[in-house]
Amino acid sequence: MELLWFYLALFLAISDEIHSRVLWGVFFDFYVLLAGIIRKTVGSNIQMWLIHESMEAIFHFVVLSVVFLSWEIGILAALIHLVVDIYHEIAGTDYGWLYHRALHFTIESVFFIMIFAGMT
């Protein structure tokens, strides 16, 4: 297992920061237009939000699959990140950037520790 779990959680956090900075900073206008198109296509804000989270999971899948040269790792990383995002949106936890990062990093680290502990 070594420190692979740590590197996965770290790169997933970096991937999430890149996603946030690039889409909200560089491509903000495109992002807003895309959200409008998706909102007009689907029936509700919840569906639009789920599509957004799914697209974000696809982004993380691609990034981590390329970084670790493993589509299995990409799928696991995207799924755990999606689950954590859905959880804290449903639970209504919004305590700021550091809380968000710590929540993701902690849960994702424990998830990967459990996955890799079962492989040894």
C-alpha positions in Angstrom: 0.0 0.0 0.0 2.9 2.3 0.8 1.8 5.9 0.4 -0.3 5.4 -2.8 -3.5 6.3 -0.8 -2.0 9.6 0.2 -0.9 10.4 -3.4 -4.3 9.6 -4.7 -6.1 11.8 -2.2 -3.5 14.6 -2.8 -3.9 14.5 -6.6 -7.6 14.3 -6.3 -7.5 17.5 -4.2 -5.2 19.1 -6.7 -7.5 18.0 -9.5 -10.5 19.6 -7.7 -8.6 22.8 -7.2 -7.7 22.9 -10.9 -11.3 22.2 -11.8 -12.5 25.0 -9.6 -9.9 27.6 -10.7 -10.1 26.8 -14.4 -13.8 26.6 -14.7 -14.8 29.4 -12.3 -11.8 31.6 -13.2 -10.8 31.1 -16.8 -13.9 29.7 -18.4 -16.6 31.4 -16.2 -18.6 32.8 -19.1 -18.6 29.4 -20.9 -19.5 27.7 -17.6 -22.5 30.0 -17.1 -23.7 29.5 -20.7 -23.3 25.7 -20.3 -25.3 25.8 -17.1 -28.1 27.7 -18.9 -28.2 25.2 -21.7 -28.3 22.3 -19.3 -31.0 24.0 -17.2 -33.1 24.5 -20.3 -32.6 20.9 -21.4 -33.4 19.2 -18.0 -36.5 19.6 -15.9 -35.2 20.8 -12.6 -32.3 22.4 -10.7 -31.6 19.1 -9.0 -31.1 17.4 -12.4 -28.8 20.3 -13.5 -26.8 19.9 -10.3 -26.4 16.2 -10.7 -25.2 16.7 -14.3 -22.7 19.2 -13.1 -21.4 16.8 -10.4 -21.2 14.0 -13.0 -19.3 16.2 -15.4 -16.9 17.1 -12.6 -16.5 13.4 -11.8 -15.6 12.7 -15.4 -13.0 15.5 -15.2 -11.4 13.8 -12.1 -11.6 10.4 -13.8 -9.6 11.7 -16.8 -7.0 13.6 -14.7 -6.4 10.7 -12.2 -6.4 8.1 -14.9 -3.7 10.0 -16.8 -1.6 10.8 -13.7 -1.7 7.2 -12.4 -2.0 5.5 -15.7 -4.9 3.4 -14.4 -8.5 3.8 -15.4 -9.5 1.8 -12.3 -7.9 4.4 -10.1 -9.7 7.1 -12.1 -13.1 5.4 -11.6 -12.6 5.0 -7.9 -11.3 8.5 -7.4 -14.2 10.0 -9.5 -16.8 7.9 -7.6 -15.6 8.7 -4.1 -15.3 12.4 -5.0 -18.8 12.4 -6.4 -20.2 10.7 -3.3 -18.5 13.2 -1.0 -19.8 16.1 -3.0 -23.3 14.7 -3.0 -23.2 14.1 0.7 -22.1 17.6 1.7 -24.6 19.2 -0.6 -27.5 17.1 0.8 -26.3 17.6 4.4 -26.0 21.3 3.8 -22.4 21.5 5.1 -20.8 24.7 3.8 -18.2 25.9 6.2 -15.7 27.3 3.7 -12.8 26.3 1.6 -10.6 24.7 4.3 -13.5 22.6 5.6 -14.4 21.5 2.1 -10.8 20.4 1.4 -10.4 18.7 4.8 -13.7 16.8 4.4 -12.8 15.6 0.9 -9.2 14.7 1.8 -10.1 12.8 5.0 -12.9 10.7 3.5 -11.0 10.1 0.3 -7.9 9.1 2.2 -9.8 6.6 4.4 -11.6 5.2 1.3 -8.3 4.6 -0.5 -6.7 3.2 2.7 -9.5 0.7 2.9 -9.3 -0.2 -0.8 -5.5 -0.8 -0.7 -5.5 -2.5 2.7 -7.8 -5.2 1.2 -5.3 -5.8 -1.6 -2.4 -6.8 0.6 
